[in-house]
Amino acid sequence: MRWMDAPRPIMALSPMADFTDLPFCRLVRECSGKEVIIFREMASAEAIIRGNQRTDKICELDPVEHPVVQQLFGSDPMAMAEAAKIVMQAHSPDGIDINMGCPVPKAVNQFNGASLMKDVERASEIVKAVKDAINVPLSVKTRLGWSEPGDVVEFVKRLEEAGADAIEIHGRTKTQGYSGIADWEAAGKAISKLSIPAFVNGDIIDDITAKEALSKSGAQGFLIARGALGRPWIFKRIKESLETGKDPGDPSIEEKMEIMLKHAEYQVEVYGEKGLIKLRKHLPWYFKNITGFRQFRADAVTVSSIKDIKELFRKVLSRSA
Ligand SMILES: Cc1cc2nc3c(=O)[nH]c(=O)nc-3n(C[C@H](O)[C@H](O)[C@H](O)COP(=O)(O)O)c2cc1C
């Protein structure tokens, strides 16, 4: 079954550079269940073609991650197609996604990411070329437009005509970056014109926002990015809430600590000891609202061993006692 044909509403982990890597995605799968579609962080098509080892590592998958979609970024249709082929051969994800929404200057200045919204011809060429190169579904993740929120309507229609199998829309323009609030209705205006499945993204953090985003956009599902950081169980919580009308809430502080230790263990498995340094940026997300959060955050950026993490937990528990 194609990932976009899974039962509705489809719930997906949105791609986040430096965050949705193997250890975190594995944890999301284990804490949130088998239905979640996992989107891996963007990988550079040019780097994949050059055989860059770091980029190849970014695309490495654990078998439990399926169904999983690998996102690519780039601006040259042939290079994107070549990179998609290489990734398929080496790692067999269940889908390839193209980043046409990243607003960071490094992406935009090289005519990829969000800048593709200003060049629909090139964007369509990329879709055609990649689609011809792979035998799994091809999706595109984009925004409402460069600066005009209505631009996405025509843009995604053209991508559908070029052969895209699904579209994900973050309800902000490139100019907005992450400011303001995501406009799910504006995403819906584009979604209503498409025949292919389309998904809404931006500011979804729980069952209430998920329901509202789905009803305002008419999307077949949603993607969550920041709302899943430090909350790898979020999809299970939302699913239960939507199905039963009862929100099971977050795990207890002790359960969260167990999950964090598992996260640490996976980091070390994948990256060796330096995995714990890479874990530092995740830790504050787990305890966003605890008493003494500022101190916790300051301590979290110094951990370099499991012993340090356990010491951090001891401090949290003694403060909350
Ligand atoms: C740290 C970070 C890294 C991100 N990296 C990517 C990326 O690699 N590819 C992508 O399409 N979007 C990326 N995004 C955008 C998110 O996938 C998502 O569209 C955006 O954060 C809005 O959703 P949210 O409100 O659920 O966070 C990133 C966002 C964050 C915060």
The ligand as an SDF file (V2000), in Angstrom:
LIG
                    3D

 31 33  0  0  0  0  0  0  0  0999 V2000
   14.4530   22.4980   13.6130 C   0  0  0  0  0  0  0  0  0  0  0  0
   13.5720   22.3740   12.4090 C   0  0  0  0  0  0  0  0  0  0  0  0
   14.0680   21.7650   11.2740 C   0  0  0  0  0  0  0  0  0  0  0  0
   13.2550   21.6380   10.1300 C   0  0  0  0  0  0  0  0  0  0  0  0
   13.7440   20.9700    9.0460 N   0  0  0  0  0  0  0  0  0  0  0  0
   12.9220   20.7470    7.9670 C   0  0  0  0  0  0  0  0  0  0  0  0
   13.3300   19.9060    6.8870 C   0  0  0  0  0  0  0  0  0  0  0  0
   14.3990   19.2970    6.8980 O   0  0  0  0  0  0  0  0  0  0  0  0
   12.4650   19.7820    5.8380 N   0  0  0  0  0  0  0  0  0  0  0  0
   11.2370   20.3960    5.8130 C   0  0  0  0  0  0  0  0  0  0  0  0
   10.4830   20.2520    4.8350 O   0  0  0  0  0  0  0  0  0  0  0  0
   10.8160   21.1670    6.8390 N   0  0  0  0  0  0  0  0  0  0  0  0
   11.6130   21.3240    7.9200 C   0  0  0  0  0  0  0  0  0  0  0  0
   11.1490   22.0360    8.9930 N   0  0  0  0  0  0  0  0  0  0  0  0
    9.7560   22.5360    8.9670 C   0  0  0  0  0  0  0  0  0  0  0  0
    8.8040   21.5640    9.6610 C   0  0  0  0  0  0  0  0  0  0  0  0
    8.7680   20.3040    9.0260 O   0  0  0  0  0  0  0  0  0  0  0  0
    7.3790   22.1300    9.7310 C   0  0  0  0  0  0  0  0  0  0  0  0
    6.9450   22.3780    8.4190 O   0  0  0  0  0  0  0  0  0  0  0  0
    7.2990   23.4410   10.5240 C   0  0  0  0  0  0  0  0  0  0  0  0
    8.0880   23.3700   11.7010 O   0  0  0  0  0  0  0  0  0  0  0  0
    5.8600   23.7330   10.9260 C   0  0  0  0  0  0  0  0  0  0  0  0
    5.2850   22.6620   11.6560 O   0  0  0  0  0  0  0  0  0  0  0  0
    5.1480   22.6690   13.2710 P   0  0  0  0  0  0  0  0  0  0  0  0
    4.3740   23.8850   13.6460 O   0  0  0  0  0  0  0  0  0  0  0  0
    4.4430   21.3710   13.5710 O   0  0  0  0  0  0  0  0  0  0  0  0
    6.5210   22.7460   13.8390 O   0  0  0  0  0  0  0  0  0  0  0  0
   11.9400   22.1870   10.1210 C   0  0  0  0  0  0  0  0  0  0  0  0
   11.4670   22.8180   11.2760 C   0  0  0  0  0  0  0  0  0  0  0  0
   12.2480   22.9050   12.4040 C   0  0  0  0  0  0  0  0  0  0  0  0
   11.6850   23.5850   13.6300 C   0  0  0  0  0  0  0  0  0  0  0  0
  1  2  1  0
  2  3  1  0
  2 30  2  0
  3  4  2  0
  4  5  1  0
  4 28  1  0
  5  6  2  0
  6  7  1  0
  6 13  1  0
  7  8  2  0
  7  9  1  0
  9 10  1  0
 10 11  2  0
 10 12  1  0
 12 13  2  0
 13 14  1  0
 14 15  1  0
 14 28  1  0
 15 16  1  0
 16 17  1  0
 16 18  1  0
 18 19  1  0
 18 20  1  0
 20 21  1  0
 20 22  1  0
 22 23  1  0
 23 24  1  0
 24 25  2  0
 24 26  1  0
 24 27  1  0
 28 29  2  0
 29 30  1  0
 30 31  1  0
M  END
$$$$
